[in-house]
Amino acid sequence: MKILETERLILRPFEETDFEAVHSYASVAENIEYMFWGPNNEYQTKEFILQSISQSKEHPCKNYQYASVLKSSKKLIGGCNLSLVGDDEAEIGWIVHKDYWKQGFGTEIGKRIVEFGFSELGLHRIIAHCDTENYGSYRVMERIGMRREGCFIEARPASKFSDKKYGDEYSYAILKDEWEAQQEISYYNSLPVIFDDFVDISNLTDGEIELYCIAKKPALPEKKWVPAYVFEICCNGSHVGELNLRIGYTDGLYYGGQIGYSVDEQHRGHGYAEKACRLLAPVIRAHGMKKVLFTNNITNIDSKRTCEKLGAKLIRIARLPKWHDLYKEGLQFVNVFEWSVDEDDQ
Ligand SMILES: CC(C)(COP(=O)(O)OP(=O)(O)OC[C@H]1O[C@@H](n2cnc3c(N)ncnc32)[C@H](O)[C@@H]1OP(=O)(O)O)[C@@H](O)C(=O)NCCC(=O)NCCS
């Protein structure tokens, strides 16, 4: 079984000498309040360790049971597992000694085990379940990008401290595709952007069309909106369409794009959207940006063609998250195109 590493932890197979450290959380009611098992007696903890060791030696391994060990002190502070369900799906779970709660360890462990499942085991889907009262656990699921898929009523034993017999259960999941999109979002969000103020814009023309800046919209941090320019696209002095340029990178813009365009119906078929985008290159560069994203409805062939003619690269057909405005408007998927402004328009 492969040893995994995070910033502060080593995830390694259990060893028989881990007994004391494991028993120090597995035998404590507060620590196992929402687990199906426990509090363990010594025999049960020893059995768990022996079973984990034997599972870690199986080829192929079906249940990856990891001990979470602090790099700094070599102290074992919890465990986590990834258990295969069928060929390309797995369920994950975690436990952290209560003395180490709320320090980000659960999130750190969860992130690494999901990465292991997708990038090293090639899984398609990863799921996790927890009691609806287990805030720490479902927050870990959300922090690592999992989606709540359902809530099952009285589907599990209630908290060990509850008078009730049954508890309700949340079910979370993440697909490989969603996980990859999240890696891409982190990448774009790390790209440089310069915004001291809106730049002065004049003479944006190629001799055929002209762009006139008709609005400069400041950022709205409470809505996570970045500063944006609005341009009118004109041909021989007549209005033919509109163009928006948003300055910055955010989770929302990965799905919505930095550039949005619309050409009036009667003026379509002349490549105005593509030409207008090319005219924006100096403005994009003035804000220190080298890459911008365009997104379009997967059924919008014309918009897709515009991106292709620009030389933009289709990086993903992305599933929209439920919080995104486009999802709320009824879209489920968008094409995400990346346009490298430096390469194409120096
Ligand atoms: C679930 C668990 C692994 C989280 O570990 P952790 O290292 O504390 O997690 P993080 O520090 O990454 O915190 C994640 C979130 O959970 C919250 N949290 C963690 N433990 C919590 C607790 N006991 N009570 C309330 N909130 C808690 C954190 O404050 C954070 O919330 P935020 O996103 O609002 O800031 C840990 O609470 C645990 O071991 N619980 C017992 C075992 C268990 O229930 N496992 C899951 C079975 S399905």
The ligand as a Gaussian input file, in Angstrom:
#p B3LYP/6-31G(d) Opt

LIG

0 1
 C      -14.788000      14.842000      11.427000
 C      -13.367000      15.115000      11.870000
 C      -12.437000      14.097000      11.243000
 C      -12.949000      16.519000      11.434000
 O      -11.580000      16.668000      11.722000
 P      -10.899000      18.078000      11.930000
 O       -9.426000      17.849000      11.831000
 O      -11.406000      18.723000      13.151000
 O      -11.410000      18.863000      10.646000
 P      -11.004000      20.323000      10.173000
 O      -10.106000      20.961000      11.189000
 O      -10.512000      20.205000       8.787000
 O      -12.396000      21.099000      10.257000
 C      -13.437000      20.988000       9.331000
 C      -14.637000      21.729000       9.874000
 O      -15.235000      20.960000      10.914000
 C      -15.357000      21.719000      12.099000
 N      -15.220000      20.784000      13.216000
 C      -14.307000      19.833000      13.342000
 N      -14.553000      19.134000      14.461000
 C      -15.663000      19.662000      15.018000
 C      -16.419000      19.388000      16.184000
 N      -16.100000      18.397000      17.000000
 N      -17.487000      20.144000      16.452000
 C      -17.857000      21.153000      15.624000
 N      -17.176000      21.458000      14.508000
 C      -16.096000      20.724000      14.221000
 C      -14.218000      22.726000      11.979000
 O      -14.420000      23.827000      12.819000
 C      -14.343000      23.088000      10.509000
 O      -15.513000      23.865000      10.318000
 P      -15.603000      25.144000       9.352000
 O      -15.475000      24.611000       7.947000
 O      -16.931000      25.747000       9.647000
 O      -14.431000      26.025000       9.706000
 C      -13.253000      15.055000      13.414000
 O      -14.213000      15.930000      13.948000
 C      -13.466000      13.680000      13.965000
 O      -12.531000      12.898000      14.035000
 N      -14.696000      13.336000      14.378000
 C      -14.967000      12.036000      14.958000
 C      -14.935000      10.932000      13.947000
 C      -16.006000      11.081000      12.907000
 O      -17.119000      11.473000      13.206000
 N      -15.645000      10.748000      11.666000
 C      -16.539000      10.834000      10.532000
 C      -17.431000       9.680000      10.475000
 S      -18.528000       9.814000       9.097000

